[in-house]
Amino acid sequence: MKKNLLAIIFASFCAGTLSAQNIAWPEVTTEAKPGARWWWMGSAVDAANLTRNLEAYSKAGMGTMEVTPIYGVQGNDANDIQFLSPRWMEMLKHTQAEGKRTGIEIDMNTGTGWPFGGPEVSIEDAATKAIFQTYEIEGGKEIEQDINVTDLKQQPFSVLSRVMAYDEKGKCINLTAHVKKDKLQWKAPAGKWKVIALYIGKTRQKVKRAAPGGEGYVMNHLSKKAVKNYLSRFDRAFKSSKTSYPHTFFNDSYEVYQADWTDDFLEQFARRRGYKLEEHFPEFLDKNRPEVSRRIVSDYRETISDLLLENFSHQWTDWAHKNGSITRN
């Protein structure tokens, strides 16, 4: 029985091999070939060597090269080219022409290093984080309490968003309007009150491994306005140089450390989740994470996910599609 089974398998294999020889294999397309990241160290490139590289890549069977400018080589600074400058766009245009000639698709990072950011990202459009400060107050008297950010590095650009008071029975009062010039003035009802102030601060993270011309703050991926402003730099560079947009724009990664907030987060949360997060700051910040806290934190994370998807991923991809490109994230 075993010998018969082996004979059948061997015969089937031989038949398959013979029939495969008669199959007309489809044409090899770009998508069937390997692609690779193409680091431009300091963007210190020139036309002759770009051509030489692309001819070598084509001969090796590469189908796609993905341009990502990154930091330069020590001692070679004189040859660096500023990202998106007229000279840089000239080199990209040459690369695209030579890619077409050699049969290689040319893609590019929508930035340098990672994550997205650069010299045109203002502190207002930079990656944002929440800063919570808690004060314990005994009620039944007029209160004058200093309300300000204790982190000196955050003081120049942090903005007060909410000041909320909570008593021991769960009553909540919005005291934001009672804060004038960093001082809370409030006639507190009797009892013990927990006052929580929310400031919107900045991560102050800079682009990692940035190329020349790509240095600066990481943008706020959760802000529709910040992402739109960031992409406008590329529109100006492509339009002024009359360079074709690439087949694909690429995003290396979302490595925006401590970026957990955006300017209109509370409004977005209330609209999407159906209740006000600021009315539940104590539960939200409870490190013991009882059931109610876990549910609130889950809603918070879902809101962050919504904003990242809509304001960054969708907007970036829609922008690419408008310009005849696609995205790889």
ZAFI-859962 format. One line per 5 residues: number of its first residue (from 1); their letters; for each residue x, y, z of N, C-alpha, C. Coordinates in steps of 0.2 Angstrom, whole numbers, plus 5000, padded with zeros to 4 digits. Layout:
N
NUM> a> X Y Z X Y Z X Y Z | ...
This chain:
329
1> mkknl> 5004 4994 5000 5000 5000 5000 5004 5006 5000 | 5010 5006 5004 5014 5012 5005 5018 5013 4998 | 5020 5007 4995 5024 5008 4988 5019 5011 4983 | 5013 5009 4983 5008 5011 4978 5007 5019 4979 | 5006 5021 4985 5005 5028 4987 5011 5032 4985
6> laiif> 5017 5030 4986 5023 5033 4984 5023 5034 4976 | 5021 5029 4973 5021 5029 4966 5016 5034 4963 | 5011 5035 4966 5006 5040 4964 5008 5047 4965 | 5011 5048 4971 5014 5055 4973 5019 5056 4968 | 5024 5052 4966 5029 5053 4962 5027 5055 4955
11> asfca> 5022 5051 4953 5019 5052 4946 5015 5059 4945 | 5012 5060 4951 5009 5067 4951 5014 5073 4951 | 5019 5072 4954 5025 5077 4954 5027 5078 4947 | 5029 5072 4944 5032 5072 4937 5027 5076 4933 | 5020 5074 4933 5015 5077 4929 5015 5084 4930
16> gtlsa> 5015 5086 4936 5015 5094 4938 5021 5097 4935 | 5027 5094 4936 5033 5097 4933 5032 5098 4925 | 5030 5093 4922 5029 5093 4915 5024 5099 4913 | 5019 5099 4916 5013 5104 4914 5016 5111 4916 | 5020 5112 4921 5022 5118 4923 5027 5121 4917
21> qniaw> 5030 5116 4914 5035 5119 4909 5031 5122 4903 | 5024 5120 4902 5020 5123 4897 5016 5129 4899 | 5017 5131 4905 5013 5137 4907 5017 5143 4905 | 5013 5148 4903 5016 5155 4901 5015 5159 4907 | 5021 5160 4910 5022 5164 4916 5020 5171 4915
26> pevtt> 5017 5174 4920 5015 5181 4919 5021 5186 4919 | 5020 5191 4915 5026 5196 4915 5028 5198 4922 | 5034 5199 4923 5037 5201 4930 5036 5209 4930 | 5032 5211 4935 5030 5218 4936 5034 5221 4942 | 5034 5227 4943 5038 5230 4948 5036 5228 4955
31> eakpg> 5029 5226 4956 5027 5224 4962 5030 5217 4964 | 5032 5213 4959 5035 5206 4960 5042 5207 4962 | 5045 5213 4961 5052 5213 4963 5053 5216 4970 | 5059 5215 4972 5061 5217 4979 5062 5225 4979 | 5060 5228 4985 5061 5235 4986 5066 5236 4992
36> arwww> 5069 5242 4992 5073 5243 4998 5073 5251 5000 | 5075 5252 5006 5076 5258 5009 5082 5261 5006 | 5082 5267 5004 5088 5270 5001 5090 5276 5005 | 5094 5275 5010 5097 5281 5014 5101 5286 5010 | 5099 5292 5010 5103 5298 5007 5106 5301 5013
41> mgsav> 5112 5299 5014 5116 5302 5020 5118 5309 5019 | 5114 5313 5023 5115 5321 5022 5113 5323 5016 | 5109 5319 5012 5107 5320 5005 5113 5323 5001 | 5119 5320 5002 5125 5322 4999 5125 5318 4992 | 5121 5319 4988 5120 5315 4982 5122 5319 4976
46> daanl> 5124 5316 4970 5125 5320 4964 5122 5315 4958 | 5121 5319 4953 5118 5315 4947 5122 5309 4944 | 5128 5310 4944 5132 5304 4941 5132 5298 4945 | 5132 5299 4952 5132 5293 4957 5125 5290 4958 | 5120 5295 4957 5113 5292 4957 5112 5288 4951
51> trnle> 5114 5290 4945 5114 5286 4939 5117 5279 4940 | 5123 5279 4943 5127 5273 4944 5124 5268 4949 | 5121 5271 4954 5118 5267 4959 5112 5264 4956 | 5108 5268 4952 5101 5265 4950 5103 5260 4944 | 5108 5260 4940 5110 5255 4935 5112 5249 4939
56> ayska> 5115 5250 4944 5118 5244 4948 5112 5240 4951 | 5107 5244 4954 5101 5241 4958 5097 5238 4952 | 5096 5241 4946 5092 5238 4941 5095 5231 4939 | 5101 5231 4938 5105 5225 4936 5104 5219 4941 | 5104 5221 4948 5103 5216 4953 5095 5214 4954
61> gmgtm> 5091 5217 4950 5084 5215 4950 5079 5219 4955 | 5082 5225 4957 5077 5229 4962 5072 5232 4958 | 5066 5232 4961 5060 5235 4958 5058 5242 4961 | 5060 5243 4967 5058 5250 4970 5064 5252 4975 | 5065 5259 4975 5070 5261 4979 5066 5267 4983
66> evtpi> 5067 5267 4990 5063 5272 4994 5068 5277 4997 | 5067 5283 4995 5072 5288 4997 5070 5290 5004 | 5075 5290 5008 5074 5293 5015 5080 5296 5017 | 5080 5303 5017 5086 5307 5019 5087 5306 5026 | 5094 5306 5028 5095 5305 5035 5102 5309 5037
71> ygvqg> 5104 5309 5043 5110 5313 5045 5116 5312 5040 | 5120 5317 5040 5126 5316 5036 5132 5312 5038 | 5137 5312 5034 5143 5308 5036 5148 5314 5038 | 5151 5312 5044 5156 5317 5047 5162 5318 5042 | 5163 5325 5041 5168 5327 5037 5166 5328 5030
76> ndand> 5160 5327 5028 5157 5328 5022 5152 5333 5021 | 5151 5337 5026 5146 5342 5027 5146 5347 5021 | 5151 5348 5018 5151 5353 5012 5147 5350 5006 | 5146 5344 5006 5142 5341 5001 5134 5340 5002 | 5133 5341 5009 5126 5340 5011 5121 5345 5007
81> iqfls> 5115 5342 5006 5110 5346 5002 5104 5347 5007 | 5101 5353 5007 5096 5354 5012 5089 5351 5009 | 5086 5347 5013 5080 5344 5011 5074 5349 5008 | 5072 5347 5003 5067 5350 4999 5069 5357 4996 | 5075 5358 4996 5078 5364 4993 5078 5363 4985
86> prwme> 5078 5369 4981 5079 5368 4974 5084 5363 4972 | 5090 5363 4975 5095 5358 4973 5092 5351 4975 | 5089 5350 4980 5087 5343 4982 5081 5341 4978 | 5077 5345 4976 5072 5343 4971 5074 5342 4964 | 5080 5345 4962 5083 5344 4956 5086 5337 4956
91> mlkht> 5089 5335 4962 5092 5328 4963 5086 5323 4962 | 5080 5324 4966 5075 5320 4965 5072 5319 4958 | 5071 5324 4955 5069 5324 4948 5074 5320 4944 | 5080 5321 4944 5085 5316 4941 5084 5309 4943 | 5083 5308 4949 5082 5301 4951 5076 5298 4948
96> qaegk> 5070 5302 4948 5064 5299 4945 5065 5298 4938 | 5069 5302 4934 5070 5301 4927 5074 5295 4926 | 5080 5294 4930 5084 5288 4929 5080 5282 4932 | 5076 5282 4936 5072 5277 4939 5068 5274 4933 | 5064 5279 4930 5060 5277 4924 5064 5273 4919
101> rtgie> 5070 5276 4917 5074 5273 4912 5077 5266 4914 | 5078 5265 4920 5081 5259 4922 5076 5254 4925 | 5069 5256 4925 5064 5252 4927 5063 5251 4934 | 5065 5256 4938 5064 5256 4945 5059 5262 4948 | 5055 5260 4952 5050 5264 4955 5053 5268 4960
106> idmnt> 5053 5275 4960 5056 5279 4966 5050 5282 4970 | 5051 5279 4977 5047 5282 4982 5051 5286 4987 | 5047 5290 4991 5051 5294 4996 5047 5295 5003 | 5051 5296 5008 5048 5297 5014 5045 5304 5014 | 5040 5305 5018 5037 5312 5018 5040 5316 5024
111> gtgwp> 5047 5316 5024 5050 5319 5029 5058 5316 5029 | 5061 5317 5035 5068 5315 5035 5068 5311 5042 | 5073 5306 5042 5073 5302 5049 5066 5300 5051 | 5064 5301 5057 5058 5299 5059 5057 5302 5066 | 5050 5303 5068 5044 5303 5064 5044 5310 5061
116> fggpe> 5038 5311 5058 5037 5318 5054 5038 5324 5058 | 5041 5329 5055 5042 5335 5059 5048 5339 5055 | 5050 5344 5057 5055 5348 5054 5055 5356 5056 | 5059 5360 5052 5060 5367 5053 5053 5371 5053 | 5048 5369 5049 5042 5373 5049 5037 5371 5054
121> vsied> 5038 5366 5058 5033 5364 5063 5034 5369 5069 | 5029 5374 5070 5030 5379 5075 5028 5375 5082 | 5030 5378 5088 5028 5375 5094 5021 5374 5095 | 5017 5378 5092 5009 5377 5092 5007 5371 5088 | 5011 5369 5083 5009 5363 5079 5013 5357 5082
126> aatka> 5017 5358 5087 5022 5352 5089 5018 5347 5093 | 5021 5341 5094 5018 5336 5097 5016 5338 5105 | 5010 5336 5107 5007 5339 5113 5006 5333 5118 | 5006 5336 5124 5004 5331 5130 5000 5334 5135 | 4997 5330 5139 4993 5333 5145 4997 5334 5151
131> ifqty> 4996 5339 5155 5000 5340 5161 4994 5341 5167 | 4994 5336 5171 4989 5337 5177 4992 5338 5183 | 4989 5343 5187 4991 5345 5193 4986 5345 5198 | 4987 5342 5204 4981 5341 5209 4983 5345 5215 | 4977 5348 5218 4978 5352 5224 4972 5350 5229
136> eiegg> 4974 5349 5235 4969 5347 5240 4967 5353 5244 | 4961 5355 5244 4958 5361 5247 4953 5360 5252 | 4953 5363 5258 4948 5363 5263 4943 5369 5262 | 4937 5367 5261 4932 5372 5259 4929 5376 5265 | 4924 5379 5263 4920 5384 5269 4924 5390 5269
141> keieq> 4927 5393 5264 4931 5399 5265 4933 5401 5258 | 4935 5408 5258 4938 5410 5251 4945 5407 5250 | 4945 5405 5244 4952 5402 5242 4955 5406 5237 | 4962 5407 5238 4966 5410 5233 4972 5405 5233 | 4972 5401 5227 4977 5396 5226 4981 5397 5219
146> dinvt> 4988 5397 5220 4992 5398 5214 4990 5392 5209 | 4989 5393 5203 4988 5387 5198 4993 5388 5192 | 4998 5385 5192 5003 5386 5187 5007 5379 5186 | 5010 5379 5180 5014 5373 5179 5021 5373 5183 | 5022 5368 5186 5028 5368 5190 5034 5366 5186
151> dlkqq> 5033 5363 5181 5039 5361 5176 5041 5367 5173 | 5047 5370 5174 5050 5376 5171 5050 5376 5164 | 5052 5370 5161 5053 5369 5154 5046 5370 5150 | 5041 5368 5154 5034 5369 5151 5031 5376 5151 | 5033 5380 5156 5030 5386 5157 5030 5391 5151
156> pfsvl> 5035 5391 5147 5034 5396 5141 5029 5395 5136 | 5026 5388 5136 5021 5387 5130 5015 5383 5133 | 5015 5381 5139 5009 5377 5141 5003 5382 5142 | 4997 5379 5141 4991 5383 5141 4986 5379 5145 | 4983 5383 5150 4978 5381 5154 4972 5379 5150
161> srvma> 4969 5373 5151 4963 5370 5148 4957 5370 5153 | 4958 5367 5158 4953 5366 5163 4955 5366 5170 | 4951 5368 5175 4952 5368 5182 4945 5365 5185 | 4946 5359 5188 4940 5356 5190 4940 5354 5197 | 4935 5355 5201 4934 5353 5208 4930 5348 5209
166> ydekg> 4932 5343 5214 4928 5337 5215 4927 5336 5223 | 4921 5335 5226 4920 5334 5233 4920 5327 5234 | 4920 5325 5240 4920 5318 5242 4914 5314 5240 | 4909 5317 5239 4903 5314 5237 4902 5313 5229 | 4907 5316 5225 4907 5315 5218 4904 5321 5214
171> kcinl> 4903 5327 5218 4900 5333 5215 4906 5336 5211 | 4905 5339 5205 4910 5341 5201 4908 5349 5199 | 4913 5353 5200 4912 5360 5198 4918 5362 5193 | 4916 5365 5188 4921 5368 5183 4923 5375 5186 | 4929 5376 5187 4932 5382 5190 4936 5386 5185
176> tahvk> 4936 5384 5179 4941 5387 5174 4940 5394 5174 | 4934 5397 5174 4933 5404 5174 4935 5408 5180 | 4936 5404 5185 4938 5407 5191 4946 5408 5192 | 4950 5406 5187 4957 5407 5187 4959 5413 5183 | 4962 5418 5186 4964 5424 5183 4972 5425 5185
181> kdklq> 4976 5426 5179 4983 5427 5180 4986 5421 5185 | 4985 5415 5183 4987 5409 5186 4985 5409 5194 | 4980 5412 5196 4978 5411 5203 4970 5410 5203 | 4968 5404 5207 4962 5402 5207 4959 5406 5213 | 4953 5410 5212 4949 5414 5217 4942 5411 5217
186> wkapa> 4941 5407 5223 4935 5404 5223 4932 5403 5230 | 4926 5404 5231 4923 5403 5238 4921 5396 5238 | 4925 5392 5241 4923 5385 5241 4918 5383 5246 | 4913 5379 5244 4908 5376 5249 4912 5372 5254 | 4909 5371 5260 4912 5367 5265 4913 5360 5263
191> gkwkv> 4918 5357 5266 4920 5350 5264 4927 5350 5261 | 4930 5344 5260 4936 5343 5257 4935 5343 5249 | 4940 5346 5246 4939 5347 5239 4946 5345 5235 | 4945 5341 5230 4951 5340 5226 4951 5344 5219 | 4956 5348 5218 4956 5352 5212 4961 5350 5208
196> ialyi> 4959 5348 5202 4963 5346 5196 4964 5351 5191 | 4970 5353 5189 4971 5358 5184 4974 5354 5178 | 4971 5355 5172 4974 5352 5166 4977 5357 5162 | 4984 5357 5160 4988 5361 5156 4989 5357 5150 | 4989 5360 5144 4991 5357 5138 4998 5359 5136
201> gktrq> 5003 5354 5137 5010 5356 5136 5013 5353 5129 | 5019 5353 5129 5022 5350 5123 5028 5345 5125 | 5028 5340 5120 5033 5335 5122 5040 5338 5120 | 5041 5343 5116 5047 5346 5114 5052 5341 5111 | 5049 5335 5108 5053 5330 5104 5055 5333 5098
206> kvkra> 5061 5332 5096 5064 5334 5089 5064 5328 5085 | 5064 5329 5078 5065 5323 5073 5071 5319 5075 | 5071 5313 5075 5076 5308 5076 5080 5307 5070 | 5087 5307 5070 5091 5306 5064 5089 5310 5058 | 5087 5317 5059 5085 5321 5054 5091 5322 5049
211> apgge> 5089 5323 5043 5094 5325 5038 5094 5333 5038 | 5100 5336 5035 5100 5343 5034 5094 5346 5031 | 5091 5351 5034 5085 5354 5032 5079 5350 5034 | 5079 5345 5038 5074 5342 5041 5073 5342 5049 | 5078 5346 5052 5078 5346 5059 5072 5351 5062
216> gyvmn> 5070 5349 5067 5065 5353 5070 5060 5349 5075 | 5055 5352 5077 5050 5349 5081 5046 5343 5078 | 5044 5338 5081 5040 5333 5078 5033 5336 5079 | 5029 5335 5073 5022 5338 5073 5017 5334 5077 | 5012 5338 5078 5006 5335 5082 5002 5331 5077
221> hlskk> 5003 5324 5077 4999 5320 5073 4992 5320 5074 | 4990 5322 5080 4982 5321 5082 4979 5328 5080 | 4982 5333 5077 4979 5339 5075 4978 5340 5068 | 4972 5341 5065 4971 5341 5058 4975 5347 5055 | 4975 5353 5059 4978 5359 5057 4986 5358 5056
226> avkny> 4989 5355 5061 4996 5354 5061 4998 5349 5056 | 4994 5344 5054 4996 5340 5049 4995 5343 5042 | 4990 5347 5041 4989 5351 5035 4995 5356 5034 | 4997 5359 5039 5002 5364 5039 5009 5361 5037 | 5010 5355 5040 5016 5351 5038 5016 5349 5031
231> lsrfd> 5011 5346 5028 5011 5344 5021 5011 5350 5016 | 5009 5356 5018 5010 5362 5013 5017 5363 5011 | 5022 5361 5016 5029 5362 5014 5031 5358 5008 | 5028 5352 5007 5029 5348 5001 5026 5350 4995 | 5020 5353 4996 5016 5356 4990 5020 5361 4987
236> rafks> 5023 5366 4991 5027 5372 4989 5033 5369 4985 | 5036 5364 4988 5043 5362 4985 5041 5359 4978 | 5036 5354 4978 5035 5351 4972 5032 5356 4966 | 5028 5360 4968 5025 5365 4964 5030 5370 4961 | 5035 5373 4965 5040 5378 4963 5045 5374 4958
241> sktsy> 5046 5368 4960 5052 5365 4956 5049 5361 4950 | 5042 5360 4949 5039 5357 4944 5041 5349 4944 | 5042 5347 4950 5044 5340 4950 5038 5335 4951 | 5038 5329 4948 5032 5325 4949 5032 5322 4956 | 5026 5321 4958 5025 5318 4965 5027 5310 4964
246> phtff> 5030 5307 4969 5032 5300 4968 5026 5295 4968 | 5028 5289 4966 5023 5284 4966 5020 5283 4973 | 5024 5283 4978 5022 5281 4985 5026 5286 4990 | 5022 5289 4995 5025 5292 5000 5025 5287 5006 | 5030 5288 5010 5032 5283 5015 5032 5286 5022
251> ndsye> 5030 5282 5027 5030 5285 5034 5034 5279 5038 | 5040 5281 5041 5044 5276 5044 5040 5273 5050 | 5038 5277 5055 5035 5275 5061 5032 5280 5065 | 5027 5279 5070 5024 5283 5074 5028 5283 5081 | 5033 5286 5082 5037 5286 5088 5037 5293 5091
256> vyqad> 5031 5295 5093 5030 5302 5096 5030 5301 5103 | 5035 5301 5107 5035 5300 5114 5031 5304 5118 | 5027 5302 5123 5023 5305 5127 5018 5310 5124 | 5016 5309 5118 5011 5313 5114 5004 5310 5116 | 5001 5313 5120 4995 5309 5123 4989 5314 5123
261> wtddf> 4989 5320 5119 4984 5325 5120 4984 5329 5113 | 4979 5333 5112 4979 5339 5107 4974 5344 5110 | 4975 5350 5107 4971 5356 5109 4964 5355 5110 | 4960 5351 5106 4953 5351 5106 4951 5344 5108 | 4956 5340 5112 4954 5333 5114 4948 5333 5118
266> leqfa> 4947 5337 5123 4941 5336 5127 4934 5337 5123 | 4934 5342 5119 4928 5343 5114 4927 5336 5110 | 4933 5334 5107 4932 5328 5103 4930 5322 5107 | 4932 5321 5113 4930 5316 5117 4923 5316 5119 | 4920 5322 5121 4913 5322 5122 4909 5321 5116
271> rrrgy> 4911 5323 5110 4907 5322 5104 4907 5315 5103 | 4912 5311 5104 4913 5304 5101 4911 5299 5107 | 4912 5301 5113 4910 5296 5118 4904 5297 5122 | 4901 5303 5121 4895 5305 5124 4895 5308 5131 | 4900 5309 5134 4901 5312 5141 4907 5316 5141
276> kleeh> 4908 5320 5146 4914 5324 5147 4919 5321 5151 | 4925 5320 5149 4931 5317 5152 4932 5322 5158 | 4932 5328 5158 4934 5333 5163 4930 5332 5169 | 4924 5329 5169 4920 5328 5174 4922 5321 5178 | 4927 5318 5175 4929 5311 5178 4937 5311 5179
281> fpefl> 4940 5317 5179 4947 5317 5180 4950 5312 5186 | 4947 5312 5192 4949 5308 5197 4949 5301 5195 | 4944 5298 5192 4944 5291 5190 4949 5290 5184 | 4949 5295 5180 4954 5294 5174 4961 5293 5176 | 4963 5297 5181 4970 5297 5184 4971 5292 5189
286> dknrp> 4966 5288 5191 4967 5283 5197 4971 5278 5195 | 4977 5277 5198 4982 5272 5196 4980 5265 5198 | 4975 5265 5203 4973 5258 5205 4969 5255 5200 | 4966 5259 5195 4962 5256 5190 4956 5252 5191 | 4951 5254 5195 4945 5251 5197 4941 5250 5190
291> evsrr> 4936 5247 5190 4932 5245 5184 4930 5252 5180 | 4928 5257 5184 4926 5263 5181 4932 5267 5177 | 4937 5266 5181 4943 5269 5178 4945 5266 5171 | 4945 5259 5171 4947 5255 5165 4943 5257 5159 | 4936 5258 5161 4932 5260 5155 4933 5267 5153
296> ivsdy> 4934 5272 5157 4936 5278 5155 4943 5279 5151 | 4948 5275 5153 4954 5275 5150 4953 5271 5143 | 4949 5266 5143 4947 5263 5136 4944 5268 5131 | 4940 5272 5134 4937 5277 5130 4942 5283 5127 | 4946 5284 5132 4952 5289 5130 4956 5286 5125
301> retis> 4958 5280 5125 4962 5277 5120 4959 5276 5114 | 4952 5275 5114 4949 5275 5107 4948 5281 5104 | 4948 5287 5108 4948 5293 5105 4954 5295 5102 | 4960 5294 5106 4966 5295 5103 4967 5291 5096 | 4965 5285 5096 4965 5281 5090 4961 5284 5084
306> dllle> 4955 5287 5086 4951 5290 5081 4955 5296 5078 | 4958 5300 5082 4961 5306 5080 4967 5305 5076 | 4971 5300 5078 4977 5298 5074 4975 5295 5067 | 4970 5291 5067 4968 5289 5060 4965 5294 5056 | 4961 5298 5058 4957 5303 5054 4962 5309 5053
311> nfshq> 4965 5312 5058 4969 5318 5057 4975 5317 5054 | 4978 5311 5055 4985 5310 5052 4984 5305 5046 | 4983 5299 5047 4983 5294 5042 4978 5295 5036 | 4972 5297 5038 4967 5298 5032 4969 5305 5028 | 4971 5310 5032 4973 5316 5029 4979 5316 5025
316> wtdwa> 4984 5312 5027 4990 5311 5024 4989 5307 5017 | 4985 5302 5018 4983 5298 5012 4979 5301 5007 | 4974 5305 5009 4970 5309 5005 4974 5314 5001 | 4979 5317 5004 4983 5322 5001 4988 5319 4996 | 4990 5313 4998 4994 5309 4993 4990 5307 4987
321> hkngs> 4984 5305 4988 4979 5303 4982 4978 5309 4978 | 4977 5315 4981 4975 5321 4977 4981 5322 4972 | 4987 5320 4974 4993 5322 4970 4995 5316 4966 | 4991 5311 4965 4993 5305 4961 4997 5300 4964 | 4998 5300 4971 5002 5296 4975 4998 5291 4979
326> itrn> 5001 5286 4982 4998 5282 4987 5003 5282 4993 | 5001 5279 4999 5005 5279 5005 5007 5272 5007 | 5012 5272 5011 5014 5266 5014 5016 5268 5021 | 5012 5265 5026 5013 5267 5033 5016 5262 5037
